[in-house]
Amino acid sequence: MCKWLIYDYISERGVNEIAAWTRSLQKRERAKLRSKLNMIAENGPDLPGLLLKTEVEYIYKIKVQGNPKLRPMICHGPFKEIDDETGEECETVTLLVGAKEISWEFEPKDADIEAGIRRQIILHNRKRRVKHERIN
């Protein structure tokens, strides 16, 4: 059985936006995020309490508790990919925007809307995502 493959959004200039955001987090925050991503890779994104819908269609936020609360924006797919290790076609998720939730507001503001825009960009150009870069 295929694990879920995780991808990161990259900018027009080829910058891995998710890796850059993750590097800005404190070590404990990165560990909590990595744990949630491991859960997604093993079980898929449908575990209860792991993802919350946003007001933007197809966009979810990962719930990472703490102070501040991490809320990276993610979507299913939007494509299936071949796993390099097994050769199987696997389901995927794509991390679109690194965000926090402070006093019920996203930081950066409108992170969910930006995630929706980035998903559309990926739908038109699949090279705008790369395999997830794990940051310790």
Helices and strands as residue ranges (DSSP letters): E 5-9, H 17-23, H 27-43, E 51-53, E 60-62, E 69-70, E 73-76, E 81-82, E 89-90, E 92-97, E 100-102, E 105-107, H 111-124, G 126-128, E 129-131
